[in-house]
Amino acid sequence: MSDDNVTLVQRLYAAFGRGEIGVIAKAMTPDYAWRIAGDKKHFPTIGEWSGPTGVTDFFNRVAEHLNSTEFSPREFYPSRDRVFVLGHYKWTVKKTGKPVAADFVHIFTVKDGKVSGFQEFTDTATFAEAYRG
């Protein structure tokens, strides 16, 4: 099962790279929770999304506020129903034109071949600083 979970997660990253957010949304269970750790008041993509349009709403926020210049999931570690991903990304904050780069940890929880949970940990202070200008 762990290899299948890693394959699913890798397919979702590939879909993101192609701009196919609908593929990601269809891979969610009805009761999923999509969480970006941090204080929501500091950056518009921090928070929690769920429900029929939650993932799409999240990625719309990303597109509204950020331009990706690098998105590199680098290491995948399966553990039972979870896949831990270590990576690095670089963005430009649209509001200020400031670049921002950080490492990330993504944790996907997989249930019956679909994602029931996603959590991101990153350097949110760096994003907040670039957003404030």
TORTI-764244 format. One record per atom (N, C-alpha, C): atom name; residue in three letters; x negated, y negated, z. Coordinates in pm, 1 decimal, padded with zeros to 6 digits, always signed. Atoms other than C-alpha are relative to their C-alpha. Layout:
N
  nuvex  vexmar         x         y         z
     CA     Ala         X         Y         Z
...
This chain:
133
  nuvex  vexmar         x         y         z
      N     Met  -00081.3  +00119.9  +00000.0
     CA     Met  +00000.0  +00000.0  +00000.0
      C     Met  -00085.4  -00125.9  +00000.0
      N     Ser  +00083.5  +00119.3  -00008.6
     CA     Ser  -00280.5  -00244.2  +00080.2
      C     Ser  -00051.0  -00044.7  -00136.1
      N     Asp  +00046.2  +00036.3  +00134.3
     CA     Asp  -00418.5  -00226.7  -00275.0
      C     Asp  +00113.2  -00062.0  -00081.1
      N     Asp  -00115.6  +00057.8  +00069.5
     CA     Asp  -00068.7  -00292.9  -00411.7
      C     Asp  +00026.3  -00142.8  +00048.2
      N     Asn  -00021.5  +00133.5  -00054.8
     CA     Asn  -00037.8  -00592.2  -00179.4
      C     Asn  -00102.4  -00098.8  -00053.8
      N     Val  +00104.4  +00087.1  +00056.0
     CA     Val  -00370.4  -00735.5  -00297.2
      C     Val  +00030.2  -00030.1  -00146.1
      N     Thr  -00034.3  +00020.4  +00141.0
     CA     Thr  -00263.9  -00686.2  -00659.4
      C     Thr  +00114.1  -00100.3  -00013.8
      N     Leu  -00111.6  +00095.2  +00001.9
     CA     Leu  +00063.7  -00869.3  -00590.9
      C     Leu  -00050.7  -00141.2  +00024.9
      N     Val  +00050.9  +00132.4  -00034.3
     CA     Val  -00118.5  -01161.7  -00428.9
      C     Val  -00086.2  -00055.5  -00114.0
      N     Gln  +00082.6  +00045.3  +00112.6
     CA     Gln  -00370.1  -01180.2  -00713.6
      C     Gln  +00086.9  -00041.1  -00119.0
      N     Arg  -00092.4  +00039.0  +00107.4
     CA     Arg  -00082.0  -01188.4  -00963.9
      C     Arg  +00064.4  -00135.7  +00028.9
      N     Leu  -00060.4  +00128.2  -00035.6
     CA     Leu  +00071.2  -01479.8  -00772.5
      C     Leu  -00098.6  -00114.6  -00018.9
      N     Tyr  +00101.2  +00103.2  +00026.6
     CA     Tyr  -00254.4  -01676.6  -00783.8
      C     Tyr  -00014.0  -00023.4  -00150.5
      N     Ala  +00008.7  +00014.7  +00145.3
     CA     Ala  -00274.2  -01608.6  -01157.7
      C     Ala  +00120.2  -00078.4  -00052.9
      N     Ala  -00120.1  +00074.2  +00040.6
     CA     Ala  +00084.8  -01733.3  -01197.5
      C     Ala  -00015.5  -00148.0  +00034.2
      N     Phe  +00023.8  +00138.8  -00037.2
     CA     Phe  -00008.6  -02051.4  -01008.8
      C     Phe  -00094.1  -00065.9  -00099.4
      N     Gly  +00096.0  +00052.9  +00096.1
     CA     Gly  -00303.1  -02099.9  -01241.1
      C     Gly  +00062.3  -00030.8  -00135.5
      N     Arg  -00070.4  +00022.9  +00127.2
     CA     Arg  -00067.5  -02079.2  -01539.2
      C     Arg  +00116.5  -00097.9  +00015.9
      N     Gly  -00112.0  +00092.0  -00024.3
     CA     Gly  +00184.9  -02314.9  -01377.1
      C     Gly  +00134.5  +00068.9  +00005.3
      N     Glu  -00123.8  -00077.8  -00000.9
     CA     Glu  +00445.8  -02038.3  -01349.4
      C     Glu  +00053.0  +00013.9  +00143.3
      N     Ile  -00047.9  +00003.3  -00137.9
     CA     Ile  +00598.4  -02135.0  -01017.3
      C     Ile  +00122.7  +00090.0  +00017.3
      N     Gly  -00115.3  -00089.0  -00006.2
     CA     Gly  +00916.3  -01941.0  -01097.2
      C     Gly  -00038.4  +00143.5  +00030.6
      N     Val  +00048.9  -00135.5  -00029.0
     CA     Val  +00714.6  -01618.0  -01087.6
      C     Val  -00027.4  +00013.7  +00150.0
      N     Ile  +00028.5  -00001.9  -00143.4
     CA     Ile  +00600.6  -01706.0  -00735.9
      C     Ile  +00130.9  +00000.5  +00078.2
      N     Ala  -00128.4  +00007.7  -00070.4
     CA     Ala  +00953.1  -01797.9  -00624.8
      C     Ala  +00073.4  +00133.9  -00004.0
      N     Lys  -00068.9  -00129.1  +00013.0
     CA     Lys  +01090.3  -01465.0  -00754.4
      C     Lys  -00066.2  +00109.8  +00081.8
      N     Ala  +00072.8  -00100.9  -00077.8
     CA     Ala  +00827.8  -01276.7  -00552.0
      C     Ala  +00027.6  -00010.4  +00149.8
      N     Met  -00030.9  +00019.9  -00141.9
     CA     Met  +00974.3  -01400.1  -00220.4
      C     Met  +00119.8  +00085.4  +00042.2
      N     Thr  -00117.9  -00064.1  -00057.1
     CA     Thr  +01209.2  -01204.4  +00003.3
      C     Thr  +00101.3  -00110.2  +00033.6
      N     Pro  -00099.5  +00102.9  -00032.1
     CA     Pro  +01537.7  -01383.2  +00083.5
      C     Pro  -00027.3  -00074.1  +00131.5
      N     Asp  +00022.1  +00059.8  -00132.1
     CA     Asp  +01420.1  -01451.5  +00441.1
      C     Asp  -00144.4  -00047.4  +00020.8
      N     Tyr  +00141.2  +00037.8  -00010.9
     CA     Tyr  +01062.5  -01564.6  +00365.9
      C     Tyr  -00016.7  -00133.7  +00072.9
      N     Ala  +00039.7  +00129.3  -00056.5
     CA     Ala  +00884.5  -01848.6  +00545.5
      C     Ala  -00134.5  -00037.6  -00062.0
      N     Trp  +00120.4  +00052.3  +00065.7
     CA     Trp  +00620.3  -02057.8  +00361.5
      C     Trp  -00050.1  -00113.6  +00087.9
      N     Arg  +00047.1  +00097.3  -00099.4
     CA     Arg  +00407.6  -02250.3  +00613.5
      C     Arg  -00139.5  -00052.0  -00032.6
      N     Ile  +00130.4  +00063.0  +00008.3
     CA     Ile  +00121.7  -02495.4  +00584.0
      C     Ile  -00024.9  -00059.0  +00138.9
      N     Ala  +00026.4  +00040.9  -00138.1
     CA     Ala  -00030.7  -02546.0  +00930.1
      C     Ala  -00044.3  -00145.1  +00006.3
      N     Gly  +00039.0  +00138.7  -00021.6
     CA     Gly  -00069.0  -02897.7  +01061.0
      C     Gly  +00120.2  -00084.6  +00036.2
      N     Asp  -00104.4  +00095.6  -00036.6
     CA     Asp  +00130.1  -03204.5  +01150.8
      C     Asp  +00054.9  -00064.8  -00126.6
      N     Lys  -00066.0  +00044.4  +00122.8
     CA     Lys  +00377.1  -03290.0  +00874.2
      C     Lys  -00010.0  -00150.5  -00024.0
      N     Lys  +00003.5  +00145.4  +00016.1
     CA     Lys  +00350.5  -03664.2  +00940.0
      C     Lys  -00128.2  -00048.7  -00067.5
      N     His  +00128.5  +00042.5  +00054.7
     CA     His  -00008.5  -03669.1  +00809.0
      C     His  -00018.9  +00025.5  -00149.4
      N     Phe  +00015.4  -00030.2  +00142.9
     CA     Phe  +00036.6  -03520.2  +00461.5
      C     Phe  +00127.8  +00066.1  -00051.0
      N     Pro  -00131.6  -00045.2  +00048.2
     CA     Pro  +00341.1  -03445.3  +00243.3
      C     Pro  +00013.9  +00149.4  -00030.3
      N     Thr  -00014.2  -00142.5  +00028.8
     CA     Thr  +00259.5  -03078.7  +00174.6
      C     Thr  -00020.3  +00086.7  +00124.1
      N     Ile  +00006.4  -00074.4  -00125.3
     CA     Ile  +00226.6  -02979.2  +00539.8
      C     Ile  +00143.5  +00023.7  +00046.3
      N     Gly  -00133.7  -00028.3  -00050.8
     CA     Gly  +00529.5  -02807.5  +00685.9
      C     Gly  +00042.3  +00141.5  -00029.7
      N     Glu  -00056.5  -00132.7  +00024.2
     CA     Glu  +00759.3  -02512.1  +00633.3
      C     Glu  +00112.0  -00008.5  -00101.8
      N     Trp  -00102.2  -00010.1  +00103.6
     CA     Trp  +00976.2  -02412.6  +00339.2
      C     Trp  +00056.0  +00141.2  +00001.2
      N     Ser  -00065.0  -00130.1  +00010.2
     CA     Ser  +01225.3  -02129.7  +00298.4
      C     Ser  +00125.2  -00017.0  -00084.1
      N     Gly  -00126.0  +00007.2  +00073.9
     CA     Gly  +01548.0  -02046.4  +00123.3
      C     Gly  -00018.9  +00006.4  -00150.1
      N     Pro  +00002.1  -00023.0  +00143.9
     CA     Pro  +01637.5  -02021.4  -00244.0
      C     Pro  -00092.1  -00093.1  -00078.7
      N     Thr  +00083.3  +00093.7  +00076.5
     CA     Thr  +01446.1  -02332.4  -00355.0
      C     Thr  -00124.8  -00044.2  +00076.6
      N     Gly  +00109.6  +00044.5  -00085.0
     CA     Gly  +01185.4  -02361.7  -00078.6
      C     Gly  -00136.3  -00000.4  -00066.6
      N     Val  +00131.9  -00008.0  +00063.3
     CA     Val  +00879.5  -02243.0  -00270.6
      C     Val  -00009.3  -00098.8  -00115.7
      N     Thr  -00001.8  +00096.5  +00110.6
     CA     Thr  +00977.5  -02447.9  -00575.0
      C     Thr  -00011.8  -00142.1  +00053.1
      N     Asp  +00009.9  +00132.3  -00061.5
     CA     Asp  +01026.4  -02752.0  -00351.8
      C     Asp  -00142.2  -00028.6  +00046.0
      N     Phe  +00138.4  +00017.4  -00044.3
     CA     Phe  +00681.6  -02697.1  -00199.4
      C     Phe  -00091.4  -00032.4  -00118.6
      N     Phe  +00089.2  +00022.1  +00114.3
     CA     Phe  +00508.4  -02672.8  -00537.8
      C     Phe  +00032.5  -00130.0  -00073.6
      N     Asn  -00033.4  +00132.3  +00054.3
     CA     Asn  +00700.2  -02978.4  -00661.1
      C     Asn  -00070.0  -00109.0  +00079.3
      N     Arg  +00072.5  +00095.7  -00084.3
     CA     Arg  +00550.0  -03167.5  -00366.4
      C     Arg  -00149.4  -00000.4  -00033.4
      N     Val  +00141.6  -00010.0  +00036.8
     CA     Val  +00205.6  -03039.4  -00454.1
      C     Val  -00023.9  -00076.4  -00129.9
      N     Ala  +00015.4  +00067.3  +00130.0
     CA     Ala  +00248.9  -03158.7  -00814.5
      C     Ala  +00020.4  -00150.6  +00011.0
      N     Glu  -00028.0  +00141.9  -00017.9
     CA     Glu  +00384.5  -03494.0  -00696.7
      C     Glu  -00117.7  -00073.9  +00065.1
      N     His  +00100.8  +00067.4  -00081.5
     CA     His  +00093.3  -03566.9  -00462.3
      C     His  -00145.1  +00036.6  -00030.9
      N     Leu  +00136.6  -00048.0  +00020.2
     CA     Leu  -00210.8  -03373.8  -00587.8
      C     Leu  -00025.0  +00041.3  -00144.5
      N     Asn  +00049.0  -00058.0  +00125.4
     CA     Asn  -00407.8  -03294.2  -00902.8
      C     Asn  -00110.2  +00097.9  +00035.6
      N     Ser  +00099.6  -00102.0  -00029.5
     CA     Ser  -00604.0  -02972.1  -00882.1
      C     Ser  -00119.3  -00013.4  -00093.8
      N     Thr  +00120.9  -00002.3  +00082.3
     CA     Thr  -00963.4  -02980.6  -01001.0
      C     Thr  -00075.0  +00132.2  +00015.9
      N     Glu  +00053.1  -00135.3  -00019.8
     CA     Glu  -01061.7  -02640.6  -00857.6
      C     Glu  +00091.8  +00072.5  +00095.6
      N     Phe  -00079.0  -00083.4  -00090.1
     CA     Phe  -00861.2  -02360.4  -00703.7
      C     Phe  -00058.1  +00140.5  -00007.7
      N     Ser  +00077.3  -00123.5  +00006.1
     CA     Ser  -01069.8  -02056.4  -00614.2
      C     Ser  +00027.1  +00092.6  +00117.7
      N     Pro  -00010.3  -00106.1  -00100.2
     CA     Pro  -00933.6  -01769.2  -00407.7
      C     Pro  -00118.6  +00094.5  -00023.0
      N     Arg  +00127.5  -00070.2  +00019.6
     CA     Arg  -01259.0  -01578.9  -00347.1
      C     Arg  -00006.2  +00139.3  +00060.1
      N     Glu  +00009.0  -00129.3  -00068.7
     CA     Glu  -01213.0  -01293.0  -00103.8
      C     Glu  +00139.2  +00041.7  +00045.6
      N     Phe  -00130.9  -00054.5  -00033.7
     CA     Phe  -00911.8  -01068.1  -00041.6
      C     Phe  -00019.1  +00113.9  +00100.4
      N     Tyr  +00012.5  -00099.8  -00104.1
     CA     Tyr  -00877.2  -00863.7  +00277.6
      C     Tyr  +00137.4  +00052.4  +00039.3
      N     Pro  -00129.4  -00056.4  -00039.1
     CA     Pro  -00577.2  -00631.7  +00316.3
      C     Pro  -00006.0  +00058.0  +00141.3
      N     Ser  -00014.3  -00059.1  -00131.9
     CA     Ser  -00459.2  -00529.3  +00661.6
      C     Ser  +00147.5  +00029.7  +00022.0
      N     Arg  -00138.4  -00045.2  -00012.1
     CA     Arg  -00138.3  -00327.8  +00687.9
      C     Arg  +00091.0  -00077.0  -00094.6
      N     Asp  -00094.9  +00070.4  +00085.7
     CA     Asp  +00139.4  -00557.3  +00559.7
      C     Asp  -00046.8  -00141.4  -00034.5
      N     Arg  +00051.0  +00134.9  +00026.7
     CA     Arg  -00085.5  -00863.5  +00523.7
      C     Arg  -00120.0  +00004.0  -00094.1
      N     Val  +00119.2  +00022.0  +00081.1
     CA     Val  -00339.8  -00994.1  +00277.5
      C     Val  -00055.9  -00135.4  +00041.7
      N     Phe  +00070.1  +00121.9  -00039.1
     CA     Phe  -00591.0  -01250.4  +00402.6
      C     Phe  -00088.1  -00042.1  -00116.3
      N     Val  +00075.6  +00050.4  +00114.5
     CA     Val  -00745.5  -01468.7  +00133.2
      C     Val  -00085.1  -00117.6  +00046.1
      N     Leu  +00091.4  +00110.0  -00026.4
     CA     Leu  -01051.4  -01688.9  +00176.8
      C     Leu  -00030.8  -00067.2  -00132.3
      N     Gly  +00025.1  +00069.3  +00125.9
     CA     Gly  -01102.6  -01956.7  -00082.0
      C     Gly  -00041.7  -00143.9  +00020.3
      N     His  +00041.4  +00140.3  +00001.4
     CA     His  -01193.2  -02310.0  -00173.5
      C     His  +00081.1  -00071.3  -00107.3
      N     Tyr  -00066.1  +00079.7  +00102.2
     CA     Tyr  -01009.8  -02587.1  -00355.2
      C     Tyr  -00045.6  -00144.0  +00006.1
      N     Lys  +00028.8  +00142.5  +00012.4
     CA     Lys  -01063.9  -02939.3  -00476.5
      C     Lys  +00120.8  -00063.5  -00066.3
      N     Trp  -00116.1  +00071.5  +00049.9
     CA     Trp  -00790.2  -03190.4  -00542.4
      C     Trp  -00034.4  -00148.3  -00011.9
      N     Thr  -00000.2  +00145.4  -00003.2
     CA     Thr  -00740.3  -03555.8  -00622.6
      C     Thr  +00136.7  -00041.7  +00052.6
      N     Val  -00125.4  +00049.7  -00057.1
     CA     Val  -00478.4  -03730.9  -00410.5
      C     Val  +00051.9  -00109.7  -00092.5
      N     Lys  -00054.4  +00094.1  +00098.6
     CA     Lys  -00255.5  -03915.7  -00657.2
      C     Lys  +00021.5  -00139.6  +00057.3
      N     Lys  -00031.8  +00129.3  -00062.0
     CA     Lys  -00157.0  -04193.9  -00415.9
      C     Lys  -00122.6  -00090.6  +00007.2
      N     Thr  +00119.9  +00080.7  -00023.5
     CA     Thr  -00516.8  -04307.6  -00356.8
      C     Thr  -00110.1  +00020.7  -00102.8
      N     Gly  +00106.3  -00033.7  +00094.2
     CA     Gly  -00722.4  -04145.1  -00632.1
      C     Gly  -00121.4  +00062.4  +00066.7
      N     Lys  +00112.4  -00056.0  -00075.6
     CA     Lys  -00948.7  -03998.3  -00360.7
      C     Lys  -00010.1  +00150.9  -00021.3
      N     Pro  +00018.7  -00145.0  +00008.0
     CA     Pro  -01100.5  -03654.4  -00407.7
      C     Pro  +00001.2  +00061.4  +00139.7
      N     Val  +00002.8  -00074.8  -00125.6
     CA     Val  -01061.0  -03394.1  -00135.7
      C     Val  -00033.7  +00145.3  -00033.0
      N     Ala  +00038.6  -00139.5  +00018.3
     CA     Ala  -01217.2  -03049.2  -00102.6
      C     Ala  +00000.0  +00068.0  +00136.3
      N     Ala  -00003.1  -00073.3  -00126.3
     CA     Ala  -01176.4  -02781.2  +00161.8
      C     Ala  +00002.5  +00149.5  -00027.1
      N     Asp  -00021.0  -00144.0  +00001.2
     CA     Asp  -01199.4  -02412.8  +00231.0
      C     Asp  +00139.6  +00026.7  +00052.7
      N     Phe  -00131.7  -00036.8  -00052.3
     CA     Phe  -00874.7  -02232.5  +00302.0
      C     Phe  +00004.5  +00146.1  +00037.3
      N     Val  -00039.8  -00136.8  -00030.0
     CA     Val  -00736.0  -01918.1  +00456.7
      C     Val  +00148.5  +00006.7  -00030.3
      N     His  -00140.6  -00026.8  +00029.2
     CA     His  -00409.4  -01792.4  +00310.4
      C     His  +00032.7  +00138.0  +00055.0
      N     Ile  -00045.4  -00128.2  -00053.4
     CA     Ile  -00218.4  -01515.9  +00484.3
      C     Ile  +00136.2  +00030.1  -00061.0
      N     Phe  -00124.7  -00046.3  +00061.4
     CA     Phe  +00048.2  -01334.0  +00285.0
      C     Phe  +00049.5  +00121.2  +00078.5
      N     Thr  -00063.8  -00117.8  -00057.9
     CA     Thr  +00288.6  -01095.3  +00457.9
      C     Thr  +00088.5  +00059.4  -00108.9
      N     Val  -00070.2  -00066.3  +00109.0
     CA     Val  +00430.8  -00839.8  +00216.0
      C     Val  +00095.2  +00104.8  +00057.2
      N     Lys  -00102.8  -00094.2  -00044.2
     CA     Lys  +00750.9  -00642.7  +00266.2
      C     Lys  +00068.0  +00056.4  -00124.5
      N     Asp  -00063.8  -00067.6  +00113.9
     CA     Asp  +00872.3  -00389.3  +00009.5
      C     Asp  -00036.1  -00064.0  -00134.1
      N     Gly  +00047.8  +00053.0  +00128.0
     CA     Gly  +00661.4  -00539.9  -00268.3
      C     Gly  +00029.4  -00147.1  -00024.6
      N     Lys  -00027.2  +00143.9  +00012.1
     CA     Lys  +00767.2  -00900.6  -00202.9
      C     Lys  -00063.8  -00072.9  +00117.5
      N     Val  +00060.5  +00081.3  -00105.0
     CA     Val  +00623.1  -01184.6  +00001.9
      C     Val  +00108.6  -00045.9  +00096.7
      N     Ser  -00096.0  +00043.5  -00101.9
     CA     Ser  +00809.8  -01237.5  +00327.8
      C     Ser  -00056.8  -00113.8  +00084.6
      N     Gly  +00060.5  +00109.2  -00074.0
     CA     Gly  +00562.8  -01485.6  +00471.7
      C     Gly  -00128.6  -00046.3  -00064.8
      N     Phe  +00124.8  +00060.5  +00047.7
     CA     Phe  +00285.7  -01720.9  +00368.2
      C     Phe  -00040.5  -00103.9  +00101.5
      N     Gln  +00051.5  +00102.0  -00090.4
     CA     Gln  +00065.1  -01927.8  +00593.6
      C     Gln  -00134.9  -00046.3  -00051.0
      N     Glu  +00126.7  +00057.4  +00043.3
     CA     Glu  -00217.8  -02163.8  +00500.6
      C     Glu  -00064.6  -00074.0  +00115.6
      N     Phe  +00082.5  +00075.8  -00093.1
     CA     Phe  -00495.0  -02293.1  +00722.6
      C     Phe  -00110.3  -00065.5  -00080.6
      N     Thr  +00101.3  +00075.3  +00071.9
     CA     Thr  -00722.0  -02564.8  +00586.8
      C     Thr  -00037.3  -00122.3  +00082.8
      N     Asp  +00043.6  +00122.0  -00068.4
     CA     Asp  -00893.2  -02888.9  +00687.4
      C     Asp  +00100.0  -00111.8  -00029.6
      N     Thr  -00105.2  +00097.9  +00027.0
     CA     Thr  -00577.6  -03099.0  +00702.0
      C     Thr  -00044.4  -00142.5  +00030.9
      N     Ala  +00050.2  +00134.6  -00031.0
     CA     Ala  -00768.1  -03394.0  +00852.4
      C     Ala  -00063.2  -00063.0  -00123.5
      N     Thr  +00060.6  +00049.6  +00123.3
     CA     Thr  -00962.2  -03427.3  +00525.9
      C     Thr  +00107.6  -00046.5  -00097.2
      N     Phe  -00110.5  +00038.4  +00087.1
     CA     Phe  -00636.8  -03435.6  +00330.6
      C     Phe  +00067.5  -00127.5  +00049.2
      N     Ala  -00065.4  +00118.3  -00057.5
     CA     Ala  -00481.0  -03689.6  +00567.2
      C     Ala  -00084.1  -00124.3  -00022.8
      N     Glu  +00089.1  +00113.8  +00020.0
     CA     Glu  -00784.9  -03916.6  +00541.7
      C     Glu  +00003.5  -00046.7  -00145.3
      N     Ala  -00006.2  +00036.8  +00143.1
     CA     Ala  -00779.4  -03907.4  +00159.3
      C     Ala  +00135.8  -00060.5  -00034.4
      N     Tyr  -00135.1  +00050.9  +00025.9
     CA     Tyr  -00402.5  -03970.7  +00162.7
      C     Tyr  +00016.5  -00143.4  +00051.1
      N     Arg  -00006.7  +00135.6  -00057.9
     CA     Arg  -00438.4  -04276.4  +00387.2
      C     Arg  -00085.8  -00099.5  -00079.9
      N     Gly  +00087.7  +00086.4  +00078.4
     CA     Gly  -00714.3  -04408.4  +00162.3
      C     Gly  -00101.9  -00060.9  +00087.9
